[in-house]
Structures are given as structure tokens and as C-alpha cells.
Amino acid sequence: MEYFLTDEQKDIQALTRQIAQEQVKPVAAQYDQSGEYPWDLVKLFGETGLFQTFIPEEYGGLSTGIMDLVLVTEELSRGCGGIAICLAASALGTFPILISGNEEQKQKYLPDLASGKHVAAFCLTEPGAGSDASGITTKAVKDGDHYILNGTKHFITNGSVAGVYTVIAMTDPSRGGRGASAFIVEDGTPGLSFGKKEDKLGIRASITSEVIMEDCRIPAANLIGKEGQGFIVAMKTLDKSRPGVAAQALGIAQGAYDIAVEYARERKQFGQSIASFQGIQFMLADMATGIEASRALIYATARMIDAGVKDFGKESAMSKVFASDMAMKVTTDAVQILGGYGYMKEYLVEKYMRDAKITQIYEGANQVQRQVIARSLIRESASHKMM
């Protein structure tokens, strides 16, 4: 379909697609197997300006909005969802500063994040607080012109490799979710350490680890926004980042579909290409339709955000739910089309299937997202009825 991208967006898309196909995809299996962080590729992303696509020009970036990040994430994920998330997770960790940081914080941290000198990580999830983000127990206690942080964050993407961590901690536990605040913690801060590196089903090229703070002392100037605004910062961050997760799912699905179509055309059974069988044709048709429908929804949501619409939580949730469910189905069908070969690591589609699963889980499990969508619809219905 024609999405009427600007010339700049077409250039970004073309550059990222070239990098994904020539640099990322050839080493995807290698990094999936080793579980190592792809520092060489992250450096390449910095050198080619891909980290600049989610940071405004005044802070060393090139961004005109979320649409740029969506295009980059989609194309990189088409090559490898695990390698792509190294960049996308940095965007997630950067958003709290972009959304609620003051000018001094933006000037201090954003240029290095735009250049790829550092990657960022977003620290919200805890061992006992996943979907219930308001249940976090990490504490931040004011001590003169500093805060002292104590607590453990869990399942943190880019944990232990990031240079900048945006952390949600409780400054007033008695107020529940309204007692949370957001902070910037730099790598190397005394009291900041990292727990085990998780051994994951998919996206194995990315690092997921515990982030531990033990009497971690940071300047009060590292408070993002005001005390008590942490939960709002976190929710605004996730609303803005979910189209990126959806784009990751979209790219993974497209990558698996590409392999399935090529295989179906070349594989011969009963004296003919299996692409000539109606059963396979219907599967490919459904896969392509789901991919294009997801792309249309994601791009529309990204443009809605970039246009300055204030309330886009419902559409972000829809994009994430629809695209991630689609990706799981498409990648599973791709494995089925390849049959026994699809079950083997050599053909990569099993990797795409493993990578797709996490998109239904992180940044808000799809069951929770459906609640978000439903509640928004009910509010809108009540509002229209009153008018």
C-alpha cells in the first residue's frame, strides 16, 4: 500500500532496510545462539544516525516524530527482532526525559543518546510488580540535595549495558501510585549494580537483566518532573512507545512471511510448487492481509501522535495488541508452511516465532491492553451520550 511517506522518511526506511538485510539478518542466528549483545551493530546504528530518529534536532537528533522510530524498528526487526530491540529499548528509556525532563536534563543526556554513545534503559518492572505498575516497592528517599534509591528492577531490556537508566521509584509509598517519582540514574553510580542476565526464549541478542540499587545516591537534579509524577511519566512513556513494540511485531511478521513465500515458491511436492496448492495460498493471503492491516493501524497511530493529539492511549494499545497477535499467528503459520524445515534453526522462521512471543507480553500484556481499550471505549460512549 502507498502510505505517502515523506522523502526523508523514505530515505530512513531505505537506509534501515539496507542495514537490516546486509548487516543484521546475516548474523541474526549467530547472536540468537550466543546471546551476546551486538555492540558492533549498535555502534553501526549510531554511526548511520538511526539513534537520532527518536530525538529532536535541537538535541542532536533528526526526529520529526514517532513515525521515524516506527519505520526504523520495523525494518530492523525484519532482520532480527532481538537486535532491533537494542535500539527500540533505548528509545523507551529515553522517552521519560523527552516527555517530562527539564531543559538541563535534555541538554545533558540526549546528545549522547542521539549519537549512540550511550543506550538507555527504562526501569519500571519489579519481581512483584509487572502489569500492576502501581505496585512497585523501589524507594527514593530525599537526603539534602540528593536522593537515595533502594530496590530491584526486573526484566530490564538493556540492563547492564545502558549508560542511562530512567527509574520509577516511590517517594511517598502512602500515596500508592501517586507517590511514585521518576529519576535518571547514570551507569557507574555507586550503589548501582546488575543481577543475573536472563536466558530467554526469544530476542536473545538483547540483554535483559536485573537492575539493583543499594543506597544508590543520585543528585536531586536527576528527578524527572516533580515528585509524585512518576506514574504519569511511566504511563505517558508506555503510550508513546507501544507503536514501537507494534512495529517490532510487524517487522518480525514480515521477515517470517518473506521466508515463507520464497520457500513456498521453490519447494516442490507432488511434482509442483507448494505455492500452487490452495491450502498454502490461503495461508499466505491471510498472512499478507494481517501484516498490511497492522501496518496501516501502526502508521495511522504514529501519525496521530506526531500530529499532537493528546489522548492516544487507546490507539497505541490497539496497535500493540493487533500487531503482536498477528505476528504470533504469521510466524506460526510460516513454520507450518516450511514443515519440518521450519522447525530447524537453519531456516530462521522458528527464531521469528520465538521473537514474536514477547511482543504479546512486554510493555503491557495484551490482556491488560484489551482492558485499556475497553475502558476507553466505555468512557467515550458515556461522553457521547451526555452530549
Beta strands, then each sheet from edge to edge (+ up, - down):
strand 1: 120-123
strand 2: 139-143
strand 3: 146-157
strand 4: 164-170
strand 5: 180-186
strand 6: 192-197
strand 7: 208-219
strand 8: 223-224
strand 9: 268-269
strand 10: 272-273
sheet 1: 1+ 4+ 5- 8+
sheet 2: 2+ 3- 7+ 6-
sheet 3: 9+ 10-
end
